């Protein structure tokens, strides 16, 4: 009887590791198959290549999707270690510290850095987000960063693939806001250069 329980536990444990990526893959695969069935694979490939070549927003969205996959793979999909109590260190991780291996733990800095490209690429990929006032864009950046981090932390808590930590929520959100501000800075410089270039060409 103990052997049966052990086998069932191992099967369910393995299933829990793959349920999220398998579900995401299933949704994506059905969308792609439906699209191919509707338009034909030759037309789809031709249109994809054309958009990739001629549309910068399309290329930005492709890069955003790649980074989004990396973000979820790093925080969820590639993890195999199971925490016995994901809430055990819910108030830890605020400062740099020495880990059990004697090395400095840079996790707090990494949590900030990981979300900087996420929000920067998001605003490059979806120009409609820029139509709001700057203050509303900032609040939206906060909501998206916090919401994404909360989703990751909650899934880690439910699946026990990571420790639920308030420091992660805080630093991820801070990183997202920094990513938005970085986008604003680059976009402002870009516009200034374009205006200067137009003035010079009109003279």
N, C-alpha and C positions, 0 to 999 in steps of 0.2 A: 504493500500500500504506500509506503514511504517513497518507493521508486516512482510510482505513478504520480504522486504529488510533486515530486522533484521535476519530472519530465514536463508536466503541465505548467509548472512555474517557469521553467526555462523557455518553453514555447511562448507563453504569454509575455515574458520579459523581452524576448527577441521581437515579438510582434509590436510591443509598445515602442521599440526603438525605430521601427520603420513605418509606423502608421502615418506620421506627419508627412515625410517625404513621399511616401507612396500615394497619399491622397492628393498632394500637390501635383505630382507627376500625372496622376489619372485625370485630373481636371485639365491640365495643360494639354495632354495628349488628345483628349476628346475635342477640345477647342480646335487644335491643329487639324485633326482628322475631318472635322466638320467643315473647316475653312477650305481644305484641300478638295473635299468632295464637292463643294459648291463652286469653286473657281478653277480647279485643275492645278496640278502641281507645277506645270510649266509656267503658267500665268503667275502663280504665287511667287515662284523663285525670281521670275523676271521683274515683278513689281518690287520685291524685297531688294534686289540689287540696285534698281533704279532709285529707290528711296535712300538707300545707304550711300549712294554716290552723290545725290543731289540735295539731301535734306540734313542739315546739321542737327536739327532737333531729333530726327530719327536715330542718328548716330549717338546722340546724348542719351536717348532712352535705352538703346542697346547697352551702353556702358552702365547706365543706372541699374538695369536688370541684372547685369553681371555682378555689380557690387552688392546688390540686394541679396543675390544668392550667396555670395561670399559671407555676408553679414549673418544670415540665418544658418549657413553651414557651420561657421565658426562657433556660433553660440548654441546651436541646437543639433543640427543634423549629423555632424561628425563626432559627437560626444558619445562615449560608451560607459564612462564611470557613473555609477549610480550612488547618489547620496542617501544615506539612511535617514537623515533629517535635514531637508533642504532649508529649514528655518533656523537651523542651529546658529548660523552666523549672519543673521539678518541685519545686524548693526555693525558688521565688520567691513573692512576694505576702504576706509576713509583716507588713510594716509599711507605713504610709502613705508614699507617695513621689511624686516628680514624674514624670509620664509624658512620652512623646516629644512630646506637643503642648504641654508646658509647664504643664499643669494638674495639680492634686493628684489622686492616685489613691485613691479611697475604697473600693476593691474589698474590702478586708479587713473593713471595717465593714458593707458591704452583704451580704457572705456570712453575717455573724451575723444581721442584721436579717431576711433572707429566710426563715430557718428558725424564727424566733420564732412567727409566726402558724401555721406548719405544725403544730407540736406542740401549741400551745394549742387549735387547732381540732380536732385529732385526739382529744384527751381530752374535749372537749365533745361531739364527735360519737359517741363510742363509750364509753358509761357503764361497760361491763363492765371497761374498763381500770382503773377506779378501785377495783375490788373487791380489788385486791392491796394489800399493805403499801406504805407510802410509799417505803421503800427499794427495793422491787422495781419500783415504778412509775418511780423515778428511773433504775434500771438499764435498764428497758425503753425509757424516753425516750432514753437514750444509745444503745442498740442500734438503735432506729428511725432516729434522726438520722444516726448513723454509716453505717448500712446504706443509707439513701436517698442520702446524699452519695457513698458509694462506688459505688453503681449509676450515678449521674449521671457521675461522673468516669471510670468504666470505659467507659461508652458514648461519652463524649467522646474517650477515648483510642482506642477501636476505630474510630470514624467520623471521627476527626480534626477534630471540630467544636469542640474546645476543648483547652486545655492541662491535662494531669493535674498537679495541685498538691497537695502535702500540706497547705499552708496552707488550701486550700478545705475539705478534710476536717475539719481542726481547727476552723475558724471556723464551718462549718455545724453541726458537732456541738455546739459551744458555744452557738450560737443556738438549737438544738433544746432543749437543757437549760434555757436561759433561758425559752423558751416554756412548757415544762412548769412551771417555778417560778412563772411569771406566772399560769398557770392555777390552780395551788395557792393562790396569794395571793388571787386574785379569788374563788375558790370558798370559801375560809375566811371572807373578809369577807361573802360572800353568806349563808353559813350563820349567821354571828354576827348579821347583820341579821334573818334569819328567826326565830332564837331570841328575840331581843329583841322582835320584833313579836308573837310568840305570847305572851310573858310579859305584855306590855302589854294585849293583848286579853283575857287571862284574868283580869285584875285588875278 
